[in-house]
Amino acid sequence: MTMMNRAPLINPIPFNNILYIGDEAKACLNIIEKFNNRLLEIEQTYFTWFSNRNAKNRLATHDKLQHHIHYHFEGGIAIFRFKNEDNLPAVIRNECVVACKNVAAGQFYATS
């Protein structure tokens, strides 16, 4: 993994929702994919909560964590946001934030 086109990490990332900083589309997509995989794990952990809720998407049989998250891309930064934080229990929101921090930190400390 090359770090040439990425912003140098000077201090730990101060924001809880930044997934990627840089200008490499492929690297950004890899980070988003890792985060999405972690979101699926969180959803499985709290399957009872999600399965007891109606899906807003008629094709889904129950609510999904992805229905509560959206991504924003601007100026080489990719972030996630909650669509409506009040719809998710704090414990699930916190796990999403921890997952984001872990995935984001992994890109800075990964070895080639």
N, C-alpha and C positions, 0 to 999 in steps of 0.2 A: 504494500500500500504506500503510495507516495503522498507526502504531506505538502508538496510544492504549492498547490493551488488553494490551500486552506488557510484560514486565519489562524495565527499562532495562539495557543492557549497560554494566557498570561496568568489569569486567576481562574478558579473554578467558575463555571457558568452560573451567573447570578439569577437567571430566570428558570423557572420550573418547567417551562413548556417549549424550550428550544431543542429541536431534534438535530438540526444540521446547520453548519455555517460553512460556506464554501461555494465553489462554482462548478463542481463536477456533478452533472445530472445523474450519472450512473451511481456514484457514491451516495448521493441523496436518496435515490430510489432504494438502494440497499438498506440504508438506515430506516426509511419508512417501512420497508418490509420487515425488518427486525422488530420494530415497534409494533407493527400490526400482529406479528406472531406472539409478542408478549401480551398484547391486548386480548388475543384469543385465550391465552392461558389464564388471564385474570377473569375473563368471562366464564371459563370452565370452573374456576374456583368458586365463583358466586352463581353457579348455574341455577340454583333454586330461586334466587332473586330475579334473574332474567327470565326464567321459564314461567314464573308466576305473573309476568307482565305481558300485556298484549303488544304485538309488534306494530309499529307504525307503518312498516313496509308489509303490504299484504302478501308478499311472496314468502315471508319468513313466518315460521310457526310460533315464534316468541320474540321478545325484545332481545336486542344484541348491543354489546358495548359500542360497536361502530356507529350505531344510531345516535350516540351521545357525543361523538367526537367529530371534529372537522379539522382540516389542515389549511394552513395559510403559507404561501410562498411569496417572498418579496426580498429583492436585493441580496440574493445569496443566502437567505435565512429561511429555514423551514421550521414552522412551529405547529403545535396542535393546540386546539382549544376545545373546551366543553361547550356543546350547543346550549345546554341549560343545566348548569351545575346543580340546581336544586332537585333535578330528577334522579341524580345518582347519590347513593349514600356516601358519606365522607370517607369511609374506609376504601371504597372502590376508587373514588377520585384520588385519594392518597397513593394507592397502588399504581395508578396511571402515571402520576407525577414521578414516583420512584422509578418506574420502568423507563420513563423518558430520560431521566437523569442518567440511569445506567447505560442506556443505549447511546446517548450523546457522549458520555465520558468514554465509552468503549472506542469511539472513532479517534479520539485523541491519544489513547494509550495502546492502540493495537500495534502489533509488530508485523512486519512483512514476512 
